[in-house]
Amino acid sequence: MSICPSCGAYSVVSHCCICGALLLQPRSAKGWPTTLLLCLFLGIFGAHRFYVGKSWSGFLWLLTFGLLGLGWLVDLAVILFKGFKDGRGLPVK
């Protein structure tokens, strides 16, 4: 649920039902370029996952070398296409 910055009404869709203003979706405080660089150079050890707040999967990546490299490749593709989410489920900006 979002609050419209124009009229203050509550809305559950991408635009305000009262005034029609576009509501911005919340984004992560973590940066996309940093996440990408961490994944490229230290992704096999899960550094990008620790950075965005996914500690449990970061430990899994660390212990299994990025799920034997397959998880690292999948994460790299997801980050490149800007679909990677942080530990709170927000898209990385």
ROBA-994560 format. One record per residue (C-alpha): residue number from 1; chain; x, y, z. Coordinates in Angstrom, 1 decimal, always signed. Layout:
BEGIN
(NUM,A,(X,Y,Z))
...
***
This chain:
BEGIN
(1,A,(+0.0,+0.0,+0.0))
(2,A,(+1.3,+3.4,-1.0))
(3,A,(+0.3,+7.0,+0.0))
(4,A,(-0.2,+9.4,-2.9))
(5,A,(+2.2,+12.4,-2.7))
(6,A,(-0.3,+14.6,-4.4))
(7,A,(-3.5,+14.1,-2.5))
(8,A,(-2.6,+11.8,+0.5))
(9,A,(-5.0,+9.0,-0.4))
(10,A,(-4.0,+5.3,+0.1))
(11,A,(-3.7,+3.1,-2.9))
(12,A,(-2.7,-0.5,-3.7))
(13,A,(-2.1,+0.0,-7.4))
(14,A,(+0.6,+1.9,-9.4))
(15,A,(-1.4,+5.1,-9.7))
(16,A,(-3.7,+7.0,-7.3))
(17,A,(-7.4,+6.1,-7.6))
(18,A,(-8.4,+9.6,-6.5))
(19,A,(-6.2,+12.0,-8.5))
(20,A,(-4.5,+9.7,-11.0))
(21,A,(-0.9,+10.5,-9.9))
(22,A,(+1.8,+8.0,-10.6))
(23,A,(+3.0,+6.3,-7.4))
(24,A,(+6.7,+5.4,-7.3))
(25,A,(+7.6,+1.9,-6.1))
(26,A,(+10.1,+1.6,-3.3))
(27,A,(+13.6,+0.7,-4.3))
(28,A,(+16.6,-0.8,-2.3))
(29,A,(+19.2,+1.5,-0.9))
(30,A,(+21.8,-0.8,-2.4))
(31,A,(+23.3,+0.2,-5.8))
(32,A,(+23.1,-1.8,-9.0))
(33,A,(+26.7,-1.1,-10.1))
(34,A,(+28.2,-2.1,-6.8))
(35,A,(+26.1,-5.3,-6.8))
(36,A,(+27.2,-6.1,-10.3))
(37,A,(+30.9,-5.5,-9.6))
(38,A,(+30.8,-7.6,-6.4))
(39,A,(+29.1,-10.4,-8.4))
(40,A,(+31.6,-10.3,-11.2))
(41,A,(+34.7,-10.3,-9.1))
(42,A,(+33.7,-12.0,-5.8))
(43,A,(+30.3,-13.6,-6.7))
(44,A,(+31.6,-17.1,-6.4))
(45,A,(+32.1,-16.4,-2.7))
(46,A,(+28.6,-14.7,-2.3))
(47,A,(+29.9,-11.2,-1.7))
(48,A,(+27.0,-9.6,-3.7))
(49,A,(+24.5,-11.6,-1.5))
(50,A,(+26.1,-10.4,+1.7))
(51,A,(+26.1,-6.8,+0.3))
(52,A,(+22.3,-6.8,-0.4))
(53,A,(+21.4,-8.4,+3.0))
(54,A,(+20.9,-12.0,+1.9))
(55,A,(+23.2,-13.5,+4.6))
(56,A,(+21.9,-17.0,+4.6))
(57,A,(+22.3,-17.5,+0.9))
(58,A,(+25.6,-15.7,+1.1))
(59,A,(+26.9,-18.3,+3.5))
(60,A,(+25.5,-21.0,+1.1))
(61,A,(+27.4,-19.4,-1.8))
(62,A,(+30.5,-19.1,+0.3))
(63,A,(+30.5,-22.8,+1.3))
(64,A,(+29.6,-24.2,-2.1))
(65,A,(+31.5,-21.7,-4.3))
(66,A,(+28.4,-20.1,-5.8))
(67,A,(+26.5,-23.4,-6.0))
(68,A,(+29.3,-24.8,-8.0))
(69,A,(+29.3,-21.8,-10.3))
(70,A,(+25.8,-22.3,-11.5))
(71,A,(+24.2,-20.1,-8.9))
(72,A,(+26.8,-17.4,-9.6))
(73,A,(+25.9,-17.4,-13.4))
(74,A,(+22.2,-17.2,-12.7))
(75,A,(+22.8,-14.3,-10.2))
(76,A,(+25.0,-12.5,-12.8))
(77,A,(+22.2,-12.8,-15.4))
(78,A,(+19.5,-11.6,-13.0))
(79,A,(+21.6,-8.6,-11.9))
(80,A,(+22.5,-7.7,-15.5))
(81,A,(+18.7,-7.7,-16.4))
(82,A,(+18.0,-5.6,-13.2))
(83,A,(+15.8,-8.2,-11.6))
(84,A,(+17.9,-8.8,-8.5))
(85,A,(+16.2,-8.0,-5.1))
(86,A,(+17.7,-7.2,-1.8))
(87,A,(+17.1,-9.0,+1.5))
(88,A,(+13.8,-7.1,+2.0))
(89,A,(+12.5,-8.0,-1.4))
(90,A,(+13.1,-4.5,-2.9))
(91,A,(+14.6,-4.2,-6.4))
(92,A,(+18.3,-3.1,-6.4))
(93,A,(+18.5,+0.4,-7.9))
***
